[in-house]
Amino acid sequence: MPLRSAGSGRLPSDPVHHPLFARYYARASVTAETRWGMAGVRDRLLSGLSGRVIEIGAGNGLNFGHYPRTVAEVVAIEPERALRQLAVESALRSEVPVDVVPGAAEALPVKSEAFDAAVVSLVLCSVRDVPRALAEIRRVLRPGGMVRFFEHG
């Protein structure tokens, strides 16, 4: 599916810049997909979603291949430049349209009440202000919208 650009052509400033973490996460997460069964977890997490979805902290885009075709669009927010670039590459292989956008969970760069669902996968542990991030998720969801999340324990 095509990747749509949300940018103006200028490089945005990154709200987060952790290149060492990004490199480690990119490698470890791919290994976890098969070795630790994360692909099945992602399938269950995203099953039944439809309409417009915002994914917060998309990382390298491993969720993209698991979205059902009932999803009309995914807006994927990723603050870290290296992971965002990997997410863009993953978006190009996705069966659903994915728009990868720079931003942080505490200040989502999207309109209010614009999404049917929000996906938060292994990200709340690295968010600086969790209550603010959750308030932002509530702001961008339509009334009756759902949140799908999973975190390590």
C-alpha positions as CSV (number, residue, x, y, z in Angstrom):
1,M,0.0,0.0,0.0
2,P,1.2,3.5,-0.6
3,L,2.8,5.6,2.1
4,R,1.4,9.0,2.3
5,S,3.5,11.9,3.4
6,A,2.4,14.2,6.2
7,G,5.4,16.4,6.0
8,S,6.2,19.7,4.4
9,G,9.5,18.4,3.0
10,R,11.5,19.8,5.9
11,L,13.1,17.5,8.4
12,P,11.2,17.8,11.7
13,S,13.1,18.0,15.0
14,D,12.9,14.8,16.9
15,P,11.2,14.7,20.2
16,V,13.3,11.7,21.1
17,H,16.8,10.8,19.9
18,H,18.2,7.5,21.2
19,P,20.2,5.9,18.4
20,L,21.7,3.2,20.5
21,F,18.3,2.1,21.9
22,A,16.9,2.3,18.4
23,R,19.6,0.0,17.0
24,Y,19.1,-2.5,19.9
25,Y,15.3,-2.4,19.7
26,A,15.3,-3.0,16.0
27,R,17.4,-6.1,16.3
28,A,15.8,-7.5,19.5
29,S,12.2,-7.0,18.3
30,V,12.8,-8.9,15.1
31,T,14.2,-11.8,17.0
32,A,11.3,-11.7,19.4
33,E,8.8,-12.0,16.5
34,T,9.7,-15.6,16.0
35,R,11.6,-16.8,19.0
36,W,9.3,-15.5,21.6
37,G,6.0,-15.7,19.7
38,M,5.4,-11.9,19.5
39,A,3.9,-12.3,16.0
40,G,1.0,-14.2,17.6
41,V,0.6,-11.5,20.3
42,R,0.5,-8.8,17.6
43,D,-2.2,-10.8,15.7
44,R,-4.4,-11.0,18.8
45,L,-3.8,-7.4,19.7
46,L,-4.9,-6.0,16.4
47,S,-7.7,-8.6,15.5
48,G,-11.1,-7.0,14.9
49,L,-9.9,-3.4,14.5
50,S,-11.5,-1.3,11.7
51,G,-11.6,2.2,10.5
52,R,-8.9,4.8,11.3
53,V,-6.3,3.7,13.8
54,I,-3.5,5.7,15.5
55,E,-0.5,3.7,16.6
56,I,1.5,5.4,19.3
57,G,5.2,4.5,19.5
58,A,5.2,2.4,16.3
59,G,8.9,1.6,16.6
60,N,10.2,-0.2,13.5
61,G,6.7,-0.9,12.3
62,L,6.4,-4.6,13.3
63,N,2.6,-4.2,13.9
64,F,1.9,-3.0,10.4
65,G,1.8,-6.5,8.8
66,H,-0.7,-7.7,11.4
67,Y,-3.4,-5.1,10.9
68,P,-6.6,-6.6,9.4
69,R,-7.8,-5.3,6.0
70,T,-10.8,-3.8,7.8
71,V,-8.5,-1.0,8.9
72,A,-8.9,1.9,6.5
73,E,-5.8,3.8,7.6
74,V,-3.1,3.7,10.3
75,V,-1.4,6.9,11.4
76,A,1.8,5.7,13.1
77,I,3.5,8.1,15.6
78,E,7.2,7.4,16.2
79,P,9.5,10.0,17.9
80,E,12.8,8.3,17.3
81,R,14.3,9.1,13.8
82,A,16.1,5.7,13.2
83,L,13.0,3.7,14.3
84,R,10.8,6.0,12.3
85,Q,12.8,5.3,9.1
86,L,12.5,1.6,9.7
87,A,8.7,2.1,10.2
88,V,8.5,3.9,6.9
89,E,10.2,0.9,5.2
90,S,7.7,-1.4,6.9
91,A,4.8,0.8,5.9
92,L,5.7,0.3,2.3
93,R,5.1,-3.5,2.6
94,S,1.8,-3.1,4.6
95,E,-1.5,-4.3,3.2
96,V,-3.2,-1.3,4.8
97,P,-2.3,2.4,4.2
98,V,0.1,3.6,6.9
99,D,1.3,7.2,7.4
100,V,4.4,7.4,9.6
101,V,4.6,10.7,11.4
102,P,7.1,12.1,13.9
103,G,5.6,13.0,17.3
104,A,5.4,12.1,21.0
105,A,2.6,10.4,22.9
106,E,2.3,13.4,25.2
107,A,1.5,15.8,22.3
108,L,0.0,13.8,19.4
109,P,0.2,15.8,16.2
110,V,-3.4,14.9,15.0
111,K,-6.9,16.3,15.3
112,S,-9.2,15.5,18.2
113,E,-11.8,12.7,17.9
114,A,-10.3,11.5,14.6
115,F,-9.7,7.8,15.3
116,D,-11.7,4.7,15.9
117,A,-9.0,3.0,17.8
118,A,-5.6,3.6,19.4
119,V,-2.8,1.0,19.6
120,V,-0.2,1.3,22.3
121,S,2.3,-1.5,22.1
122,L,5.4,-1.7,24.4
123,V,5.6,2.0,24.6
124,L,4.2,3.3,27.9
125,C,7.3,2.1,29.7
126,S,9.3,4.7,27.8
127,V,6.8,7.6,27.9
128,R,7.9,10.5,30.2
129,D,4.4,11.6,31.2
130,V,2.0,8.6,31.1
131,P,-1.1,10.5,32.4
132,R,-0.6,13.2,29.7
133,A,-0.1,10.5,27.0
134,L,-3.4,8.8,28.1
135,A,-5.2,12.1,28.1
136,E,-3.9,12.6,24.5
137,I,-5.2,9.2,23.5
138,R,-8.6,10.0,24.9
139,R,-8.5,13.3,23.0
140,V,-7.9,11.8,19.6
141,L,-10.4,8.9,19.9
142,R,-13.9,9.3,18.7
143,P,-16.6,8.7,21.3
144,G,-16.8,5.0,21.7
145,G,-13.3,4.5,20.3
146,M,-11.2,1.7,21.7
147,V,-7.7,1.4,23.1
148,R,-5.6,-1.8,22.4
149,F,-2.4,-2.0,24.5
150,F,0.1,-4.4,25.6
151,E,3.1,-3.9,27.9
152,H,5.7,-6.1,29.4
153,G,5.2,-6.8,33.1
